[in-house]
Amino acid sequence: MSQELGKALAGQFQMDPAAILESLNKGMWQGRPQTADEIAAAALYLASDQSSAITGQALNVDGGIAFY
């Protein structure tokens, strides 16, 4: 998803897609995009009995970019 977003923004701002993607990644506290496995782990947790007391919450699996 980050690569596609980088391409779209690069076209809009007439910049190199790699530079846009690098800039997006630097904005994340972890400094990298999340992997499919990390997102899947969060989804599996929410689908498990361990999350039975969680209701109506948003779980951001975004490396900390939501803090900005």
mmCIF file of the N, C-alpha and C atoms, coordinates in Angstrom:
data_MODEL
# 
_entry.id   MODEL 
# 
loop_
_atom_site.group_PDB 
_atom_site.id 
_atom_site.type_symbol 
_atom_site.label_atom_id 
_atom_site.label_alt_id 
_atom_site.label_comp_id 
_atom_site.label_asym_id 
_atom_site.label_entity_id 
_atom_site.label_seq_id 
_atom_site.pdbx_PDB_ins_code 
_atom_site.Cartn_x 
_atom_site.Cartn_y 
_atom_site.Cartn_z 
_atom_site.occupancy 
_atom_site.B_iso_or_equiv 
_atom_site.pdbx_formal_charge 
_atom_site.auth_seq_id 
_atom_site.auth_comp_id 
_atom_site.auth_asym_id 
_atom_site.auth_atom_id 
_atom_site.pdbx_PDB_model_num 
ATOM 1   N N  . MET A 1 1  ? 0.812   -1.179  0.000  1.00 0.00 ? 1  MET A N  1 
ATOM 2   C CA . MET A 1 1  ? 0.000   0.000   0.000  1.00 0.00 ? 1  MET A CA 1 
ATOM 3   C C  . MET A 1 1  ? 0.867   1.258   0.000  1.00 0.00 ? 1  MET A C  1 
ATOM 4   N N  . SER A 1 2  ? 1.931   1.256   0.782  1.00 0.00 ? 2  SER A N  1 
ATOM 5   C CA . SER A 1 2  ? 2.804   2.432   0.849  1.00 0.00 ? 2  SER A CA 1 
ATOM 6   C C  . SER A 1 2  ? 3.441   2.729   -0.498 1.00 0.00 ? 2  SER A C  1 
ATOM 7   N N  . GLN A 1 3  ? 3.789   1.680   -1.234 1.00 0.00 ? 3  GLN A N  1 
ATOM 8   C CA . GLN A 1 3  ? 4.404   1.896   -2.540 1.00 0.00 ? 3  GLN A CA 1 
ATOM 9   C C  . GLN A 1 3  ? 3.424   2.544   -3.504 1.00 0.00 ? 3  GLN A C  1 
ATOM 10  N N  . GLU A 1 4  ? 2.170   2.100   -3.486 1.00 0.00 ? 4  GLU A N  1 
ATOM 11  C CA . GLU A 1 4  ? 1.157   2.690   -4.362 1.00 0.00 ? 4  GLU A CA 1 
ATOM 12  C C  . GLU A 1 4  ? 0.861   4.133   -3.960 1.00 0.00 ? 4  GLU A C  1 
ATOM 13  N N  . LEU A 1 5  ? 0.808   4.383   -2.656 1.00 0.00 ? 5  LEU A N  1 
ATOM 14  C CA . LEU A 1 5  ? 0.595   5.747   -2.174 1.00 0.00 ? 5  LEU A CA 1 
ATOM 15  C C  . LEU A 1 5  ? 1.757   6.637   -2.593 1.00 0.00 ? 5  LEU A C  1 
ATOM 16  N N  . GLY A 1 6  ? 2.971   6.116   -2.481 1.00 0.00 ? 6  GLY A N  1 
ATOM 17  C CA . GLY A 1 6  ? 4.153   6.870   -2.892 1.00 0.00 ? 6  GLY A CA 1 
ATOM 18  C C  . GLY A 1 6  ? 4.119   7.227   -4.359 1.00 0.00 ? 6  GLY A C  1 
ATOM 19  N N  . LYS A 1 7  ? 3.689   6.295   -5.195 1.00 0.00 ? 7  LYS A N  1 
ATOM 20  C CA . LYS A 1 7  ? 3.591   6.559   -6.636 1.00 0.00 ? 7  LYS A CA 1 
ATOM 21  C C  . LYS A 1 7  ? 2.549   7.639   -6.921 1.00 0.00 ? 7  LYS A C  1 
ATOM 22  N N  . ALA A 1 8  ? 1.401   7.544   -6.253 1.00 0.00 ? 8  ALA A N  1 
ATOM 23  C CA . ALA A 1 8  ? 0.341   8.529   -6.478 1.00 0.00 ? 8  ALA A CA 1 
ATOM 24  C C  . ALA A 1 8  ? 0.787   9.922   -6.037 1.00 0.00 ? 8  ALA A C  1 
ATOM 25  N N  . LEU A 1 9  ? 1.407   10.010  -4.871 1.00 0.00 ? 9  LEU A N  1 
ATOM 26  C CA . LEU A 1 9  ? 1.885   11.311  -4.386 1.00 0.00 ? 9  LEU A CA 1 
ATOM 27  C C  . LEU A 1 9  ? 3.004   11.850  -5.263 1.00 0.00 ? 9  LEU A C  1 
ATOM 28  N N  . ALA A 1 10 ? 3.869   10.962  -5.736 1.00 0.00 ? 10 ALA A N  1 
ATOM 29  C CA . ALA A 1 10 ? 4.977   11.395  -6.593 1.00 0.00 ? 10 ALA A CA 1 
ATOM 30  C C  . ALA A 1 10 ? 4.440   12.028  -7.874 1.00 0.00 ? 10 ALA A C  1 
ATOM 31  N N  . GLY A 1 11 ? 3.415   11.430  -8.441 1.00 0.00 ? 11 GLY A N  1 
ATOM 32  C CA . GLY A 1 11 ? 2.823   11.993  -9.643 1.00 0.00 ? 11 GLY A CA 1 
ATOM 33  C C  . GLY A 1 11 ? 2.182   13.346  -9.377 1.00 0.00 ? 11 GLY A C  1 
ATOM 34  N N  . GLN A 1 12 ? 1.510   13.460  -8.246 1.00 0.00 ? 12 GLN A N  1 
ATOM 35  C CA . GLN A 1 12 ? 0.837   14.706  -7.899 1.00 0.00 ? 12 GLN A CA 1 
ATOM 36  C C  . GLN A 1 12 ? 1.835   15.831  -7.618 1.00 0.00 ? 12 GLN A C  1 
ATOM 37  N N  . PHE A 1 13 ? 2.924   15.497  -6.945 1.00 0.00 ? 13 PHE A N  1 
ATOM 38  C CA . PHE A 1 13 ? 3.908   16.518  -6.568 1.00 0.00 ? 13 PHE A CA 1 
ATOM 39  C C  . PHE A 1 13 ? 5.125   16.548  -7.498 1.00 0.00 ? 13 PHE A C  1 
ATOM 40  N N  . GLN A 1 14 ? 5.095   15.742  -8.538 1.00 0.00 ? 14 GLN A N  1 
ATOM 41  C CA . GLN A 1 14 ? 6.181   15.658  -9.514 1.00 0.00 ? 14 GLN A CA 1 
ATOM 42  C C  . GLN A 1 14 ? 7.517   15.402  -8.830 1.00 0.00 ? 14 GLN A C  1 
ATOM 43  N N  . MET A 1 15 ? 7.534   14.344  -8.017 1.00 0.00 ? 15 MET A N  1 
ATOM 44  C CA . MET A 1 15 ? 8.734   13.950  -7.284 1.00 0.00 ? 15 MET A CA 1 
ATOM 45  C C  . MET A 1 15 ? 9.036   12.490  -7.589 1.00 0.00 ? 15 MET A C  1 
ATOM 46  N N  . ASP A 1 16 ? 10.223  12.065  -7.227 1.00 0.00 ? 16 ASP A N  1 
ATOM 47  C CA . ASP A 1 16 ? 10.639  10.683  -7.398 1.00 0.00 ? 16 ASP A CA 1 
ATOM 48  C C  . ASP A 1 16 ? 9.850   9.799   -6.425 1.00 0.00 ? 16 ASP A C  1 
ATOM 49  N N  . PRO A 1 17 ? 9.207   8.711   -6.910 1.00 0.00 ? 17 PRO A N  1 
ATOM 50  C CA . PRO A 1 17 ? 8.444   7.831   -6.017 1.00 0.00 ? 17 PRO A CA 1 
ATOM 51  C C  . PRO A 1 17 ? 9.269   7.286   -4.854 1.00 0.00 ? 17 PRO A C  1 
ATOM 52  N N  . ALA A 1 18 ? 10.540  6.974   -5.090 1.00 0.00 ? 18 ALA A N  1 
ATOM 53  C CA . ALA A 1 18 ? 11.397  6.445   -4.015 1.00 0.00 ? 18 ALA A CA 1 
ATOM 54  C C  . ALA A 1 18 ? 11.609  7.498   -2.927 1.00 0.00 ? 18 ALA A C  1 
ATOM 55  N N  . ALA A 1 19 ? 11.747  8.764   -3.320 1.00 0.00 ? 19 ALA A N  1 
ATOM 56  C CA . ALA A 1 19 ? 11.944  9.839   -2.347 1.00 0.00 ? 19 ALA A CA 1 
ATOM 57  C C  . ALA A 1 19 ? 10.680  10.042  -1.514 1.00 0.00 ? 19 ALA A C  1 
ATOM 58  N N  . ILE A 1 20 ? 9.523   9.946   -2.147 1.00 0.00 ? 20 ILE A N  1 
ATOM 59  C CA . ILE A 1 20 ? 8.254   10.078  -1.424 1.00 0.00 ? 20 ILE A CA 1 
ATOM 60  C C  . ILE A 1 20 ? 8.116   8.944   -0.413 1.00 0.00 ? 20 ILE A C  1 
ATOM 61  N N  . LEU A 1 21 ? 8.381   7.716   -0.844 1.00 0.00 ? 21 LEU A N  1 
ATOM 62  C CA . LEU A 1 21 ? 8.258   6.556   0.045  1.00 0.00 ? 21 LEU A CA 1 
ATOM 63  C C  . LEU A 1 21 ? 9.232   6.671   1.213  1.00 0.00 ? 21 LEU A C  1 
ATOM 64  N N  . GLU A 1 22 ? 10.454  7.098   0.944  1.00 0.00 ? 22 GLU A N  1 
ATOM 65  C CA . GLU A 1 22 ? 11.441  7.278   2.013  1.00 0.00 ? 22 GLU A CA 1 
ATOM 66  C C  . GLU A 1 22 ? 10.967  8.332   3.012  1.00 0.00 ? 22 GLU A C  1 
ATOM 67  N N  . SER A 1 23 ? 10.378  9.400   2.513  1.00 0.00 ? 23 SER A N  1 
ATOM 68  C CA . SER A 1 23 ? 9.866   10.456  3.382  1.00 0.00 ? 23 SER A CA 1 
ATOM 69  C C  . SER A 1 23 ? 8.720   9.939   4.254  1.00 0.00 ? 23 SER A C  1 
ATOM 70  N N  . LEU A 1 24 ? 7.828   9.153   3.668  1.00 0.00 ? 24 LEU A N  1 
ATOM 71  C CA . LEU A 1 24 ? 6.723   8.571   4.440  1.00 0.00 ? 24 LEU A CA 1 
ATOM 72  C C  . LEU A 1 24 ? 7.260   7.658   5.539  1.00 0.00 ? 24 LEU A C  1 
ATOM 73  N N  . ASN A 1 25 ? 8.236   6.833   5.183  1.00 0.00 ? 25 ASN A N  1 
ATOM 74  C CA . ASN A 1 25 ? 8.806   5.895   6.158  1.00 0.00 ? 25 ASN A CA 1 
ATOM 75  C C  . ASN A 1 25 ? 9.515   6.623   7.301  1.00 0.00 ? 25 ASN A C  1 
ATOM 76  N N  . LYS A 1 26 ? 10.187  7.722   6.999  1.00 0.00 ? 26 LYS A N  1 
ATOM 77  C CA . LYS A 1 26 ? 10.875  8.486   8.044  1.00 0.00 ? 26 LYS A CA 1 
ATOM 78  C C  . LYS A 1 26 ? 9.883   9.110   9.016  1.00 0.00 ? 26 LYS A C  1 
ATOM 79  N N  . GLY A 1 27 ? 8.650   9.337   8.560  1.00 0.00 ? 27 GLY A N  1 
ATOM 80  C CA . GLY A 1 27 ? 7.628   9.909   9.413  1.00 0.00 ? 27 GLY A CA 1 
ATOM 81  C C  . GLY A 1 27 ? 7.047   8.925   10.412 1.00 0.00 ? 27 GLY A C  1 
ATOM 82  N N  . MET A 1 28 ? 7.351   7.656   10.237 1.00 0.00 ? 28 MET A N  1 
ATOM 83  C CA . MET A 1 28 ? 6.865   6.633   11.162 1.00 0.00 ? 28 MET A CA 1 
ATOM 84  C C  . MET A 1 28 ? 7.864   6.468   12.296 1.00 0.00 ? 28 MET A C  1 
ATOM 85  N N  . TRP A 1 29 ? 7.381   6.303   13.506 1.00 0.00 ? 29 TRP A N  1 
ATOM 86  C CA . TRP A 1 29 ? 8.282   6.144   14.642 1.00 0.00 ? 29 TRP A CA 1 
ATOM 87  C C  . TRP A 1 29 ? 9.179   4.935   14.471 1.00 0.00 ? 29 TRP A C  1 
ATOM 88  N N  . GLN A 1 30 ? 8.688   3.895   13.811 1.00 0.00 ? 30 GLN A N  1 
ATOM 89  C CA . GLN A 1 30 ? 9.518   2.708   13.587 1.00 0.00 ? 30 GLN A CA 1 
ATOM 90  C C  . GLN A 1 30 ? 10.416  2.869   12.363 1.00 0.00 ? 30 GLN A C  1 
ATOM 91  N N  . GLY A 1 31 ? 10.153  3.870   11.550 1.00 0.00 ? 31 GLY A N  1 
ATOM 92  C CA . GLY A 1 31 ? 10.994  4.142   10.391 1.00 0.00 ? 31 GLY A CA 1 
ATOM 93  C C  . GLY A 1 31 ? 10.828  3.174   9.239  1.00 0.00 ? 31 GLY A C  1 
ATOM 94  N N  . ARG A 1 32 ? 9.729   2.422   9.248  1.00 0.00 ? 32 ARG A N  1 
ATOM 95  C CA . ARG A 1 32 ? 9.490   1.464   8.176  1.00 0.00 ? 32 ARG A CA 1 
ATOM 96  C C  . ARG A 1 32 ? 8.001   1.161   8.097  1.00 0.00 ? 32 ARG A C  1 
ATOM 97  N N  . PRO A 1 33 ? 7.543   0.725   6.927  1.00 0.00 ? 33 PRO A N  1 
ATOM 98  C CA . PRO A 1 33 ? 6.146   0.317   6.836  1.00 0.00 ? 33 PRO A CA 1 
ATOM 99  C C  . PRO A 1 33 ? 5.937   -1.021  7.551  1.00 0.00 ? 33 PRO A C  1 
ATOM 100 N N  . GLN A 1 34 ? 4.717   -1.283  7.931  1.00 0.00 ? 34 GLN A N  1 
ATOM 101 C CA . GLN A 1 34 ? 4.434   -2.531  8.618  1.00 0.00 ? 34 GLN A CA 1 
ATOM 102 C C  . GLN A 1 34 ? 4.287   -3.663  7.606  1.00 0.00 ? 34 GLN A C  1 
ATOM 103 N N  . THR A 1 35 ? 4.589   -4.857  8.074  1.00 0.00 ? 35 THR A N  1 
ATOM 104 C CA . THR A 1 35 ? 4.517   -6.019  7.196  1.00 0.00 ? 35 THR A CA 1 
ATOM 105 C C  . THR A 1 35 ? 3.103   -6.602  7.230  1.00 0.00 ? 35 THR A C  1 
ATOM 106 N N  . ALA A 1 36 ? 2.812   -7.398  6.237  1.00 0.00 ? 36 ALA A N  1 
ATOM 107 C CA . ALA A 1 36 ? 1.521   -8.084  6.198  1.00 0.00 ? 36 ALA A CA 1 
ATOM 108 C C  . ALA A 1 36 ? 1.371   -8.987  7.422  1.00 0.00 ? 36 ALA A C  1 
ATOM 109 N N  . ASP A 1 37 ? 2.461   -9.593  7.866  1.00 0.00 ? 37 ASP A N  1 
ATOM 110 C CA . ASP A 1 37 ? 2.406   -10.461 9.054  1.00 0.00 ? 37 ASP A CA 1 
ATOM 111 C C  . ASP A 1 37 ? 2.038   -9.675  10.309 1.00 0.00 ? 37 ASP A C  1 
ATOM 112 N N  . GLU A 1 38 ? 2.542   -8.455  10.444 1.00 0.00 ? 38 GLU A N  1 
ATOM 113 C CA . GLU A 1 38 ? 2.218   -7.633  11.609 1.00 0.00 ? 38 GLU A CA 1 
ATOM 114 C C  . GLU A 1 38 ? 0.739   -7.245  11.617 1.00 0.00 ? 38 GLU A C  1 
ATOM 115 N N  . ILE A 1 39 ? 0.228   -6.917  10.464 1.00 0.00 ? 39 ILE A N  1 
ATOM 116 C CA . ILE A 1 39 ? -1.186  -6.555  10.360 1.00 0.00 ? 39 ILE A CA 1 
ATOM 117 C C  . ILE A 1 39 ? -2.062  -7.779  10.591 1.00 0.00 ? 39 ILE A C  1 
ATOM 118 N N  . ALA A 1 40 ? -1.648  -8.914  10.029 1.00 0.00 ? 40 ALA A N  1 
ATOM 119 C CA . ALA A 1 40 ? -2.397  -10.156 10.238 1.00 0.00 ? 40 ALA A CA 1 
ATOM 120 C C  . ALA A 1 40 ? -2.399  -10.562 11.709 1.00 0.00 ? 40 ALA A C  1 
ATOM 121 N N  . ALA A 1 41 ? -1.288  -10.371 12.403 1.00 0.00 ? 41 ALA A N  1 
ATOM 122 C CA . ALA A 1 41 ? -1.215  -10.717 13.824 1.00 0.00 ? 41 ALA A CA 1 
ATOM 123 C C  . ALA A 1 41 ? -2.208  -9.890  14.633 1.00 0.00 ? 41 ALA A C  1 
ATOM 124 N N  . ALA A 1 42 ? -2.353  -8.621  14.295 1.00 0.00 ? 42 ALA A N  1 
ATOM 125 C CA . ALA A 1 42 ? -3.319  -7.771  14.991 1.00 0.00 ? 42 ALA A CA 1 
ATOM 126 C C  . ALA A 1 42 ? -4.749  -8.244  14.711 1.00 0.00 ? 42 ALA A C  1 
ATOM 127 N N  . ALA A 1 43 ? -5.019  -8.590  13.463 1.00 0.00 ? 43 ALA A N  1 
ATOM 128 C CA . ALA A 1 43 ? -6.355  -9.081  13.104 1.00 0.00 ? 43 ALA A CA 1 
ATOM 129 C C  . ALA A 1 43 ? -6.656  -10.398 13.809 1.00 0.00 ? 43 ALA A C  1 
ATOM 130 N N  . LEU A 1 44 ? -5.669  -11.290 13.859 1.00 0.00 ? 44 LEU A N  1 
ATOM 131 C CA . LEU A 1 44 ? -5.868  -12.572 14.551 1.00 0.00 ? 44 LEU A CA 1 
ATOM 132 C C  . LEU A 1 44 ? -6.106  -12.364 16.044 1.00 0.00 ? 44 LEU A C  1 
ATOM 133 N N  . TYR A 1 45 ? -5.399  -11.411 16.634 1.00 0.00 ? 45 TYR A N  1 
ATOM 134 C CA . TYR A 1 45 ? -5.609  -11.100 18.045 1.00 0.00 ? 45 TYR A CA 1 
ATOM 135 C C  . TYR A 1 45 ? -7.050  -10.648 18.264 1.00 0.00 ? 45 TYR A C  1 
ATOM 136 N N  . LEU A 1 46 ? -7.531  -9.734  17.420 1.00 0.00 ? 46 LEU A N  1 
ATOM 137 C CA . LEU A 1 46 ? -8.891  -9.230  17.588 1.00 0.00 ? 46 LEU A CA 1 
ATOM 138 C C  . LEU A 1 46 ? -9.942  -10.312 17.363 1.00 0.00 ? 46 LEU A C  1 
ATOM 139 N N  . ALA A 1 47 ? -9.606  -11.307 16.557 1.00 0.00 ? 47 ALA A N  1 
ATOM 140 C CA . ALA A 1 47 ? -10.530 -12.413 16.297 1.00 0.00 ? 47 ALA A CA 1 
ATOM 141 C C  . ALA A 1 47 ? -10.438 -13.511 17.354 1.00 0.00 ? 47 ALA A C  1 
ATOM 142 N N  . SER A 1 48 ? -9.473  -13.401 18.247 1.00 0.00 ? 48 SER A N  1 
ATOM 143 C CA . SER A 1 48 ? -9.258  -14.450 19.246 1.00 0.00 ? 48 SER A CA 1 
ATOM 144 C C  . SER A 1 48 ? -10.039 -14.178 20.534 1.00 0.00 ? 48 SER A C  1 
ATOM 145 N N  . ASP A 1 49 ? -10.099 -15.195 21.385 1.00 0.00 ? 49 ASP A N  1 
ATOM 146 C CA . ASP A 1 49 ? -10.737 -15.056 22.690 1.00 0.00 ? 49 ASP A CA 1 
ATOM 147 C C  . ASP A 1 49 ? -9.978  -14.080 23.589 1.00 0.00 ? 49 ASP A C  1 
ATOM 148 N N  . GLN A 1 50 ? -8.699  -13.854 23.321 1.00 0.00 ? 50 GLN A N  1 
ATOM 149 C CA . GLN A 1 50 ? -7.909  -12.941 24.153 1.00 0.00 ? 50 GLN A CA 1 
ATOM 150 C C  . GLN A 1 50 ? -8.417  -11.505 24.088 1.00 0.00 ? 50 GLN A C  1 
ATOM 151 N N  . SER A 1 51 ? -9.143  -11.173 23.048 1.00 0.00 ? 51 SER A N  1 
ATOM 152 C CA . SER A 1 51 ? -9.642  -9.804  22.902 1.00 0.00 ? 51 SER A CA 1 
ATOM 153 C C  . SER A 1 51 ? -11.132 -9.705  23.231 1.00 0.00 ? 51 SER A C  1 
ATOM 154 N N  . SER A 1 52 ? -11.645 -10.652 23.982 1.00 0.00 ? 52 SER A N  1 
ATOM 155 C CA . SER A 1 52 ? -13.087 -10.709 24.233 1.00 0.00 ? 52 SER A CA 1 
ATOM 156 C C  . SER A 1 52 ? -13.632 -9.477  24.966 1.00 0.00 ? 52 SER A C  1 
ATOM 157 N N  . ALA A 1 53 ? -12.806 -8.752  25.689 1.00 0.00 ? 53 ALA A N  1 
ATOM 158 C CA . ALA A 1 53 ? -13.272 -7.572  26.411 1.00 0.00 ? 53 ALA A CA 1 
ATOM 159 C C  . ALA A 1 53 ? -13.100 -6.281  25.610 1.00 0.00 ? 53 ALA A C  1 
ATOM 160 N N  . ILE A 1 54 ? -12.584 -6.374  24.410 1.00 0.00 ? 54 ILE A N  1 
ATOM 161 C CA . ILE A 1 54 ? -12.356 -5.188  23.586 1.00 0.00 ? 54 ILE A CA 1 
ATOM 162 C C  . ILE A 1 54 ? -13.591 -4.936  22.726 1.00 0.00 ? 54 ILE A C  1 
ATOM 163 N N  . THR A 1 55 ? -14.134 -3.728  22.828 1.00 0.00 ? 55 THR A N  1 
ATOM 164 C CA . THR A 1 55 ? -15.298 -3.360  22.017 1.00 0.00 ? 55 THR A CA 1 
ATOM 165 C C  . THR A 1 55 ? -15.123 -1.944  21.487 1.00 0.00 ? 55 THR A C  1 
ATOM 166 N N  . GLY A 1 56 ? -15.511 -1.723  20.262 1.00 0.00 ? 56 GLY A N  1 
ATOM 167 C CA . GLY A 1 56 ? -15.563 -0.390  19.685 1.00 0.00 ? 56 GLY A CA 1 
ATOM 168 C C  . GLY A 1 56 ? -14.257 0.373   19.681 1.00 0.00 ? 56 GLY A C  1 
ATOM 169 N N  . GLN A 1 57 ? -13.158 -0.284  19.445 1.00 0.00 ? 57 GLN A N  1 
ATOM 170 C CA . GLN A 1 57 ? -11.854 0.378   19.446 1.00 0.00 ? 57 GLN A CA 1 
ATOM 171 C C  . GLN A 1 57 ? -11.220 0.320   18.063 1.00 0.00 ? 57 GLN A C  1 
ATOM 172 N N  . ALA A 1 58 ? -10.389 1.285   17.788 1.00 0.00 ? 58 ALA A N  1 
ATOM 173 C CA . ALA A 1 58 ? -9.575  1.268   16.576 1.00 0.00 ? 58 ALA A CA 1 
ATOM 174 C C  . ALA A 1 58 ? -8.172  0.835   16.972 1.00 0.00 ? 58 ALA A C  1 
ATOM 175 N N  . LEU A 1 59 ? -7.633  -0.105  16.257 1.00 0.00 ? 59 LEU A N  1 
ATOM 176 C CA . LEU A 1 59 ? -6.278  -0.584  16.522 1.00 0.00 ? 59 LEU A CA 1 
ATOM 177 C C  . LEU A 1 59 ? -5.406  -0.155  15.348 1.00 0.00 ? 59 LEU A C  1 
ATOM 178 N N  . ASN A 1 60 ? -4.545  0.811   15.575 1.00 0.00 ? 60 ASN A N  1 
ATOM 179 C CA . ASN A 1 60 ? -3.663  1.300   14.519 1.00 0.00 ? 60 ASN A CA 1 
ATOM 180 C C  . ASN A 1 60 ? -2.403  0.447   14.470 1.00 0.00 ? 60 ASN A C  1 
ATOM 181 N N  . VAL A 1 61 ? -2.219  -0.230  13.367 1.00 0.00 ? 61 VAL A N  1 
ATOM 182 C CA . VAL A 1 61 ? -0.999  -1.012  13.139 1.00 0.00 ? 61 VAL A CA 1 
ATOM 183 C C  . VAL A 1 61 ? -0.240  -0.247  12.059 1.00 0.00 ? 61 VAL A C  1 
ATOM 184 N N  . ASP A 1 62 ? 0.373   0.852   12.486 1.00 0.00 ? 62 ASP A N  1 
ATOM 185 C CA . ASP A 1 62 ? 0.929   1.795   11.512 1.00 0.00 ? 62 ASP A CA 1 
ATOM 186 C C  . ASP A 1 62 ? 2.325   2.298   11.856 1.00 0.00 ? 62 ASP A C  1 
ATOM 187 N N  . GLY A 1 63 ? 2.995   1.647   12.788 1.00 0.00 ? 63 GLY A N  1 
ATOM 188 C CA . GLY A 1 63 ? 4.339   2.051   13.122 1.00 0.00 ? 63 GLY A CA 1 
ATOM 189 C C  . GLY A 1 63 ? 4.457   3.384   13.822 1.00 0.00 ? 63 GLY A C  1 
ATOM 190 N N  . GLY A 1 64 ? 3.344   3.923   14.300 1.00 0.00 ? 64 GLY A N  1 
ATOM 191 C CA . GLY A 1 64 ? 3.371   5.163   15.040 1.00 0.00 ? 64 GLY A CA 1 
ATOM 192 C C  . GLY A 1 64 ? 3.052   6.408   14.229 1.00 0.00 ? 64 GLY A C  1 
ATOM 193 N N  . ILE A 1 65 ? 2.711   6.262   12.968 1.00 0.00 ? 65 ILE A N  1 
ATOM 194 C CA . ILE A 1 65 ? 2.442   7.459   12.156 1.00 0.00 ? 65 ILE A CA 1 
ATOM 195 C C  . ILE A 1 65 ? 1.176   8.170   12.614 1.00 0.00 ? 65 ILE A C  1 
ATOM 196 N N  . ALA A 1 66 ? 0.269   7.471   13.295 1.00 0.00 ? 66 ALA A N  1 
ATOM 197 C CA . ALA A 1 66 ? -0.976  8.089   13.767 1.00 0.00 ? 66 ALA A CA 1 
ATOM 198 C C  . ALA A 1 66 ? -0.723  9.126   14.863 1.00 0.00 ? 66 ALA A C  1 
ATOM 199 N N  . PHE A 1 67 ? 0.453   9.128   15.464 1.00 0.00 ? 67 PHE A N  1 
ATOM 200 C CA . PHE A 1 67 ? 0.772   10.092  16.510 1.00 0.00 ? 67 PHE A CA 1 
ATOM 201 C C  . PHE A 1 67 ? 0.977   11.493  15.947 1.00 0.00 ? 67 PHE A C  1 
ATOM 202 N N  . TYR A 1 68 ? 1.181   11.596  14.655 1.00 0.00 ? 68 TYR A N  1 
ATOM 203 C CA . TYR A 1 68 ? 1.396   12.910  14.052 1.00 0.00 ? 68 TYR A CA 1 
ATOM 204 C C  . TYR A 1 68 ? 0.064   13.494  13.761 1.00 0.00 ? 68 TYR A C  1 
# 
